[in-house]
Amino acid sequence: MTDEEAQLLADLDPCPQGCGRTTEDPYGGPCNACWAEVPMPGFDQWLP
């Protein structure tokens, strides 16, 4: 691993849900995978 790669990894924030993944949220919120697992009440009414 190069120093540049190590710095990129250091810049990635861990997901606050404790899943072990890094979050894509620039504000440090849950990662996309955790958001995908959250049930959205009422959202299913918009699905065909």
C-alpha positions in Angstrom: 0.0 0.0 0.0 1.3 3.4 -1.0 1.2 6.4 1.2 -1.4 7.9 -1.1 -3.6 4.9 -0.7 -3.2 4.9 3.1 -4.2 8.6 3.2 -7.3 7.9 1.1 -8.3 5.1 3.6 -7.7 7.5 6.5 -10.0 10.0 4.9 -12.9 7.5 4.8 -15.1 7.6 7.9 -16.4 4.4 9.4 -20.2 3.9 9.4 -21.6 5.0 12.7 -23.9 2.0 12.7 -20.9 -0.3 13.4 -21.3 -2.4 10.3 -17.6 -2.2 9.6 -18.1 -0.4 6.2 -17.0 3.2 5.5 -19.7 5.8 5.0 -20.2 7.7 1.7 -21.9 10.5 3.7 -19.7 13.6 3.9 -21.3 14.4 7.2 -20.5 11.1 8.7 -24.0 9.5 8.5 -24.8 5.8 7.9 -23.4 4.2 4.8 -25.6 3.5 1.8 -25.9 -0.2 2.6 -27.2 0.6 6.1 -29.7 3.1 4.6 -30.9 0.4 2.2 -31.7 -1.9 5.1 -33.8 0.6 6.9 -37.6 0.1 6.5 -39.3 3.2 5.2 -42.8 3.3 6.5 -45.3 4.5 3.8 -42.7 4.2 1.1 -44.2 1.0 -0.3 -47.4 2.8 -1.3 -45.3 4.5 -4.1 -44.0 1.2 -5.5 -46.0 -0.4 -8.4 
